[in-house]
Amino acid sequence: MEARSGLRAPPGSGRAPRGRCWALPTALLCLYGFFASLRPSEPFLTRYLLGPDKNLTETQVFNEIYPVWTYSYLVLLFPVFLATDYLRYKPVILLQGLSLIVTWFMLLYAQGLLAIQFLEFFYGLVTATEIAYYSYIYSIVDLNLYQKVTSYCRSATLVGYTVGSICGQVLVSVAKWSLFSLNVISLTSVSVAFAVAWFLPMPQKSLFFHHILRSQEQKVDISKVLKELWRDFLQCYSSRPMLCWSVWWAFSTCGYFQVINYTQGLWEMVLPSQNFKIYNGGVEAVSTLLGAVAVFAVGYVKVSWATWGEVALALFSLLIAAAVYVMDTVRNIWVCYASYIIFRIVYMLLITIATFQIATNLSMERYALVFGINTFIALALQTLLTLIVVDSSGLGLNIFTQFMIYASYFAAISLVFLVSGIYSVLKNYRRREEMPSRSTASPP
């Protein structure tokens, strides 16, 4: 491995060509991401669970099975976050690949409520271990390549998800394949991803626990690392702009997860799939592609986010609230599809802007910490929302009432940020007005 950041390459290895150092692991990781995301059955999961293959009831699926994913993700996120860095990424990527195989194997052959709830636990492990996929490459490549390899890795998952959704839609609508057959394809794809993961090089360092090469034989002091993380946490969130973007990230991601989790259920209630050809796969593909275009385009938009960021968050959050409201109240499947596409595009656009703003003044270590904390807060909020609104042990509300609550939730986010944003704009305006008067009042 190439020597960098004060680290020496192993004796006799010399300086490897730059292309050979980062191209192979990046290509392998992208290949893994593509096949791990190529799951043509996923847009039809609710229909599959409610259909003859699993024969579950709506109450079981929406109020007893889907909440398990939220609880599992929350419980696993923090220990997985630490284990990912301590084990240096690759073992956790392998764990994710294995969890995907177990999830889809159980989706094919498991029967009964308890078995499907156990399946949701494994899917929670899949999502919790995603951090290993997005962090692995930073331990392999030079700092000046971070942006490039990040775009490659994210693009690989987007392309894989889009191709999977299109394939699923074509196979269901045109070839008349069964949903069981789509799950077989998904299982095959994630198995290929698991096989690819074995060929990833093992990193010699990580962001927090392993700043130095293993050959230097320095013992890792876990308590010291945790104290450093706590100091970094206090310093990161002492900045008002950082706190503002992070609060929006956490609250909006909570709502986004909740809408995404139960959208297929809403569509099924609006128009049962037994009576209509559903186009879930096509809608997912279109929303992902248009979202990717919006994310790409926002990089060329010149806006003073420091001044207008909170107002923009408020207005776009209101648009999200309107999309969810329309999806819930206009009981037309095509309107639901269109509203969902708008919902995903706007969220992907805003989360990208938030990521840019948070990452601007942070080191990679602190960015990983902030990302982990924001996601953890989002999941904690989502768990509370799920427990109260969705879970059968709580209110256990029907799907339409749930979506009215989610629309109100985003409207409340919009209101808070609108008030805060107007206050910030007025404060900046007054400050600019006071600066000339102070300069003229100062003695020569």
Helices and strands as residue ranges (DSSP letters): H 18-37, G 42-44, H 45-50, H 58-59, I 60-65, H 66-86, H 90-109, H 113-128, H 130-136, G 137-139, G 143-145, H 146-173, H 179-197, G 214-216, H 222-236, H 240-270, G 273-275, H 280-298, H 305-329, H 333-359, H 364-385, I 386-390, H 399-441
